[in-house]
Amino acid sequence: HEVLGHTAGKMRKNRIRVLVGDEVLCELTPYDLTKARITYRFMPGRGGPGPQ
């Protein structure tokens, strides 16, 4: 699938940059599977996001 994503919440507030090739965690809406919200950017060598 091809998805258009934008940064959300604290990522936008803290100006966390997302580049092509970065691994990210996205939230999709069931109504439009072509749009997503990027909620986390994985850092190489670190663990994943905390408990949700």
HELIX and SHEET records of a PDB file:
HELIX    1   1 GLY A    9  LYS A   13  1                                   5    
SHEET    1   A 3 LEU A   4  THR A   7  0                                        
SHEET    2   A 3 LYS A  35  ARG A  41  1                                        
SHEET    3   A 3 VAL A  24  LEU A  28 -1                                        
END                                                                             
